[in-house]
Amino acid sequence: MELNHLIALSSFAGLLILLAVGIPIAFAMAIVGFFSFWLISGQTASLGMVGIVPFASIAQYTFTVMPMFVLMGELVFHAGFGRDVYWIARQWLGRLPGGLAIATVFGCAIFGAASGSSIAATVTVGKIAAPEMEKFGYNRRLAAGSICAGGPLDAMIPPSIVMVIYGVCTQTSIGKLLIAGFLPGFLAAFIMGLQVILRVWRDPSLGMPVKGVTWKERFESLKGIWGVGVAISGCIVTIYTGVCTPTEAGALGAFSVFVVGLITRRLSLGAIWGSLLGTMKVVGMIFGIVMGAFIFNYQFAVSGLPYAAANFIGQLNYSPMVILGVIFILYIILGCFLDTAAMLFLTLPVIFPITQKLGIDPIWFGILVVQLCEIGMITPPFGLTLFATKSVMPHVSTTDIAIGSFPFLLCHVINLILLTAFPQISLILPSFMK
């Protein structure tokens, strides 16, 4: 092994040490990347690199889609459209065994079509769903699990910040990635809903169905869908038809929600300011991670490690499925400890060239990676939606939330297996795009 390769590999150990002592991941990646690059290329080159890379990493047109998606989700949240989405799901699905838990999952899925943040979905739908399930005597683990596992569906269903990050890292079409996630996202929701029905059918005490909802009440609830419907049509439909680029579609979606919020008088000046402030906080955090990650990954580019790893894997006689299995295990382990954005920026520069060497479709692989990120959001000890669920159900222990999420976690794993075995689930919609 060459010295440059050894330095690049050792940087992971340095990163873990800094994270262990509590340094934020953006700064940890930047510090380790800077000194590793110094060891590889020298002082002058490393100082020049940190003067250029942070700005160049975020001054990309493809990143302009991210603030638009975040702003759209913030406006949907502050306008209260999440309540309408959950109520529709509750009225139509509540009559099923465990119907409120199923409504929570599908409420998160529908909310995901108007927001790119899994945390926003978990908190928004969770604040409404948790009291409703407690009112009907639902098992607290089932209730917490449906909220915790439903939120990550936002990462798969467009618009999705996770897909934007993958597209930027791999130079893959963001528009096709976004559309490719639509069927896999709702397939995961369907699997989770079926799991709830089977469990409650065996043990009705887990969650009784909601009775007495008339068909008139169901159809009346659909009046609340138009706020989110405008965002969905303004974003997803325009991307699929090729009318707008993802950035233009995100801006159109955010503007549409803004107009609807004003017309319905759901957006006050305070709500608009809260939406802008929330957008700045989220985008600032992500861009901080982006700059740190690009500095960290710059050493990989000059060390030649990604290409050496790709050539080494390509010379092995293992099938692509075996290599994919190893990648899956790696992501599941990393997902227990790292933020999704950091995990993607850290791994894709090394892993993506390997998948290309094996001839794996980048759109299909992107959907598999997003599904793995969803699993990482649920898995303890640092699953982000575990903490988000705890914030809306403070009286439920983190242990109970994790245990309640486990059956739903298995549903995400089943969905991963189906997406791996049948790539067309992910590829059929993008194949019709222009």
Secondary structure, 3 states (H helix, E strand, C coil): CCHHHHHHHHHHHHHHHHHHCCCCHHHHHHHHHHHHHHHHHCHHHHHHHHHHHHHHHHCCHHHHHHHHHHHHHHHHHHHCHHHHHHHHHHHHHCCCCCHHHHHHHHHHHHHHCCCCCHHHHHHHHHHHHHHHHHHCCCCHHHHHHHHHHHHHHHHCCCCCHHHHHHHHHHCCCHHHHHHHCHHHHHHHHHHHHHHHHHHHHHCHHHCCCCCCCCHHHHHHHHHHHHHHHHHHHHHHHHHHHCCCCHHHHHHHHHHHHHHHHHHCCCCCHHHHHHHHHHHHHHHHHHHHHHHHHHHHHHHHHHHCHHHHHHHHHHHCCCCHHHHHHHHHHHHHHHHCCCCHHHHHHHHHHHHHHHHHHCCCCHHHHHHHHHHHHHHHHHCCCCCHHHHHHHHHCCCCCHHHHHHHHHHHHHHHHHHHHHHHHCCHHHHHHHHCCC
